[in-house]
Amino acid sequence: MANGNKEQEHIHVHKREDGTVYEHTHSHSHTHTHTNTKAVLNRLARVIGHLQSIKHMVEDGRDCSEVLIQLSAVKAAINNTGKVILQDHIQHCLVDAVETGDMEAVQELSKAIDSFIK
């Protein structure tokens, strides 16, 4: 997803099975725009608003079961937002990585998925 962080670029040299050697830079902080950035931001804004409502429920002493149900809804919304990000990443970043042989990007995605589904 787009962010304002500075990218740390690293030059990677790859050698394909046919002997072709190529270089490219890869940053650990992707800052390109994705197709679904606006949709993701809208989803996150709704999640933030929902969490604020839940906070008020707790402050007002609402029933714990009501709070838990609302928290469950937020968890589902976060998971669905993660799915949108993942689909976008696969369609854009991962396709580019596979085409250029950037296995580090594939490994990074695998680590991110493992972390997300824990």
C-alpha positions as CSV (number, residue, x, y, z in Angstrom):
1,M,0.0,0.0,0.0
2,A,1.1,3.6,-0.6
3,N,2.9,5.2,2.3
4,G,5.1,8.2,3.1
5,N,8.1,6.2,4.3
6,K,11.4,6.5,2.6
7,E,12.3,3.5,0.6
8,Q,15.5,1.6,1.2
9,E,16.6,0.4,-2.2
10,H,18.8,-2.6,-2.7
11,I,20.3,-3.7,-6.0
12,H,19.7,-7.3,-6.8
13,V,21.6,-9.3,-9.4
14,H,19.8,-12.3,-10.7
15,K,20.9,-15.1,-13.1
16,R,18.2,-17.0,-14.9
17,E,18.5,-20.7,-15.8
18,D,19.4,-19.7,-19.4
19,G,22.4,-17.7,-18.1
20,T,20.8,-14.2,-18.6
21,V,21.9,-11.9,-15.9
22,Y,19.9,-8.8,-14.9
23,E,19.9,-6.3,-12.1
24,H,17.0,-4.4,-10.5
25,T,16.4,-2.5,-7.4
26,H,14.0,-3.7,-4.8
27,S,12.7,-1.8,-1.8
28,H,11.3,-3.3,1.4
29,S,8.7,-0.5,1.4
30,H,6.6,-0.6,-1.7
31,T,5.3,2.9,-2.4
32,H,3.5,2.4,-5.7
33,T,-0.2,3.0,-6.0
34,H,-2.4,-0.1,-6.1
35,T,-5.7,-0.4,-7.9
36,N,-7.7,-0.8,-4.6
37,T,-6.0,1.8,-2.5
38,K,-9.1,4.0,-2.2
39,A,-11.3,1.0,-1.3
40,V,-8.8,-0.1,1.3
41,L,-8.7,3.4,2.8
42,N,-12.5,3.5,2.9
43,R,-12.6,0.1,4.6
44,L,-10.0,1.1,7.2
45,A,-11.9,4.4,7.9
46,R,-15.1,2.3,8.6
47,V,-13.1,0.0,10.8
48,I,-11.7,2.9,12.8
49,G,-15.2,4.4,13.2
50,H,-16.6,1.0,14.3
51,L,-13.8,0.7,16.9
52,Q,-14.5,4.1,18.2
53,S,-18.2,3.1,18.6
54,I,-17.1,0.0,20.5
55,K,-14.9,2.1,22.8
56,H,-18.0,4.2,23.6
57,M,-20.0,1.1,24.3
58,V,-17.4,0.0,26.8
59,E,-17.2,3.5,28.4
60,D,-21.0,3.4,28.7
61,G,-21.0,0.0,30.4
62,R,-22.8,-1.8,27.6
63,D,-23.3,-5.6,27.9
64,C,-20.1,-7.6,27.3
65,S,-21.9,-9.9,24.8
66,E,-22.8,-6.8,22.7
67,V,-19.2,-5.6,22.8
68,L,-17.9,-9.0,21.8
69,I,-20.3,-9.2,18.8
70,Q,-19.1,-5.8,17.6
71,L,-15.5,-6.8,18.0
72,S,-16.2,-9.9,16.0
73,A,-17.6,-7.7,13.2
74,V,-14.4,-5.5,13.3
75,K,-12.2,-8.6,13.1
76,A,-14.1,-9.8,10.0
77,A,-13.8,-6.3,8.4
78,I,-10.0,-6.3,9.1
79,N,-9.7,-9.8,7.6
80,N,-11.7,-8.8,4.5
81,T,-9.5,-5.7,4.1
82,G,-6.4,-7.9,4.3
83,K,-7.9,-10.0,1.5
84,V,-8.3,-7.0,-0.7
85,I,-4.7,-6.0,0.0
86,L,-3.5,-9.5,-0.7
87,Q,-5.4,-9.8,-4.0
88,D,-4.1,-6.4,-5.1
89,H,-0.5,-7.4,-4.1
90,I,-0.7,-10.6,-6.0
91,Q,-2.1,-9.0,-9.1
92,H,0.6,-6.3,-9.2
93,C,3.7,-6.8,-7.1
94,L,3.9,-10.6,-7.1
95,V,3.3,-10.9,-10.9
96,D,6.1,-8.4,-11.4
97,A,8.3,-10.3,-9.0
98,V,7.7,-13.6,-10.6
99,E,8.3,-12.2,-14.1
100,T,11.7,-10.8,-13.0
101,G,12.7,-13.7,-10.8
102,D,12.6,-11.7,-7.6
103,M,12.2,-14.6,-5.2
104,E,12.8,-12.3,-2.2
105,A,9.5,-10.6,-2.9
106,V,7.8,-13.9,-3.0
107,Q,9.4,-14.9,0.3
108,E,8.4,-11.6,1.9
109,L,4.8,-12.2,0.8
110,S,4.9,-15.6,2.3
111,K,6.1,-14.2,5.6
112,A,3.4,-11.5,5.5
113,I,0.7,-14.1,4.9
114,D,1.9,-16.3,7.8
115,S,1.8,-13.3,10.1
116,F,-1.6,-12.2,8.9
117,I,-3.3,-15.6,9.4
118,K,-1.9,-16.2,12.9
